[in-house]
């Protein structure tokens, strides 16, 4: 069970939204930024099974028979540290093409997962990629300041010195 005293992650809502319409959701980012914790938190609420490729047995099974491994997976599953088993991507593609239901797979991986050549080719158009950054000050405080939304509003203007003009932050 996931510890309920977690810092809220603003990406959580986007993960849930992506699962509603995309077969595969990849949460990627630097080491120790909370990818596994976020995936397990969302997955626990949605009844996902969890497998990690940090486990030597899971990794060896997936590498030895990627087609059989994917075929034996539960209906909804989290595959943690997928960059460790690049052989799996074409089997995931085949499974998604066979049955394109949304919200079937949550993948996690470090930033270098996007450098795996088979990933881009095999899961293009089947996967939403979400980048998780380390905890922000707003997440640590437990409140969304709305700064990024404000920053991208049309009314936000910066003068030549870079100072805010015409916008008051609460």
C-alpha positions in Angstrom: 0.0 0.0 0.0 1.2 3.5 -0.9 2.0 5.8 2.0 -0.9 8.3 2.2 1.5 11.1 3.5 2.9 11.7 0.1 3.4 15.1 -1.4 0.8 15.8 -4.1 2.2 15.5 -7.6 0.7 17.9 -10.1 1.4 15.4 -12.9 -1.0 12.9 -11.3 -4.1 14.4 -12.9 -2.4 14.2 -16.3 -1.5 10.6 -15.8 -5.2 9.7 -14.9 -6.4 11.8 -17.9 -3.9 10.0 -20.3 -5.0 6.6 -19.1 -8.6 7.4 -20.0 -7.8 7.7 -23.7 -4.4 6.1 -24.4 -3.3 2.5 -24.2 0.2 3.2 -22.9 1.4 6.0 -20.6 5.1 6.5 -20.1 6.2 8.5 -17.0 9.8 9.4 -17.5 12.3 11.6 -15.7 15.5 11.7 -13.8 16.4 9.1 -11.2 14.7 9.4 -7.8 12.1 12.0 -8.9 9.2 9.9 -7.9 8.2 8.0 -11.1 7.6 4.7 -9.4 5.8 6.3 -6.5 3.5 8.2 -8.8 2.8 5.2 -11.0 2.0 3.0 -8.0 -0.2 5.6 -6.4 -2.3 6.0 -9.6 -2.1 2.2 -10.2 -3.3 1.3 -6.8 -6.4 3.3 -7.2 -7.0 1.8 -10.6 -6.2 -1.8 -9.7 -3.0 -2.1 -11.8 -0.6 -5.0 -11.1 3.0 -3.9 -10.6 6.2 -5.4 -12.0 9.7 -3.9 -11.8 12.6 -4.7 -14.1 15.0 -4.0 -11.2 13.9 -7.6 -10.2 16.4 -9.9 -11.9 13.8 -12.7 -12.4 11.3 -10.3 -14.1 14.0 -8.8 -16.3 15.3 -12.2 -17.4 11.8 -13.5 -18.1 11.0 -10.5 -20.3 14.3 -10.6 -22.1 14.1 -14.4 -22.8 10.6 -14.4 -24.2 9.1 -10.9 -24.6 6.1 -12.1 -26.6 5.2 -14.7 -23.9 5.9 -12.2 -21.1 3.5 -9.6 -22.5 0.9 -12.2 -23.3 0.9 -13.4 -19.7 0.6 -9.9 -18.2 -2.6 -8.9 -16.3 -5.2 -6.7 -17.9 -3.8 -3.5 -16.4 -0.1 -3.3 -15.4 2.7 -1.0 -14.4 6.1 -1.9 -15.9 8.8 -0.1 -13.9 12.2 0.7 -15.3 11.3 -0.4 -18.9 14.5 1.0 -20.3 16.2 -2.1 -18.9 14.3 -4.4 -21.3 14.1 -2.7 -24.7 13.2 -6.1 -26.3 9.7 -5.6 -24.8 8.6 -2.7 -26.9 7.7 -4.5 -30.1 5.7 -7.0 -28.0 3.9 -4.2 -26.3 3.1 -2.7 -29.7 1.7 -6.0 -31.0 -0.5 -6.4 -27.8 -1.8 -2.8 -28.1 -2.5 -3.3 -31.8 -4.4 -6.5 -31.0 -6.5 -4.8 -28.4 -6.3 -1.0 -28.2 -8.2 -0.4 -25.0 -7.1 2.8 -23.1 -5.3 2.6 -19.8 -3.7 -0.8 -20.2 0.0 0.0 -19.5 1.8 2.4 -17.3 5.5 2.4 -18.1 8.2 4.2 -16.1 11.8 4.8 -17.0 14.6 7.2 -16.6 15.2 10.0 -19.1 17.3 7.8 -21.3 14.3 5.6 -22.1 13.5 7.9 -25.0 16.8 7.2 -26.5 15.9 3.5 -27.0 15.5 3.3 -30.8 12.8 0.6 -30.7 10.6 2.7 -28.4 10.1 5.5 -30.8 9.3 3.2 -33.7 7.2 0.7 -32.0 4.9 2.7 -29.6 4.5 5.9 -31.7 0.9 6.9 -31.7 0.0 4.3 -29.0 1.6 6.1 -26.1 1.4 9.4 -24.2 4.7 10.5 -22.7 4.6 12.5 -19.5 7.8 14.0 -18.0 8.0 14.0 -14.2 10.4 16.6 -12.6 11.7 16.5 -9.1 9.3 17.9 -6.4 8.6 21.6 -6.9 8.3 24.1 -4.1 4.5 24.3 -4.7 4.2 20.5 -4.4 6.3 20.6 -1.2 3.9 23.3 0.1 0.9 21.2 -0.9 -0.7 23.9 -3.0 -0.8 24.9 -6.7 0.1 28.5 -6.9 -1.1 28.7 -10.5 2.2 30.3 -11.5 2.6 28.4 -14.7 -1.0 29.0 -15.8 -0.5 32.6 -15.1 2.7 32.7 -17.0 1.1 31.5 -20.1 -1.9 33.7 -20.0 -2.2 36.4 -22.7 -2.4 39.1 -20.1 1.1 38.3 -18.8 3.6 40.8 -20.1 7.3 41.2 -19.4 9.1 44.5 -19.8 12.6 45.0 -21.2 14.0 44.3 -17.7 12.1 41.1 -17.4 9.8 42.4 -14.6 6.1 41.5 -14.6 3.8 44.2 -15.9 0.1 44.3 -15.4 -0.2 41.0 -13.4 -0.5 40.6 -9.7 0.4 37.3 -8.1 -1.7 36.3 -5.1 
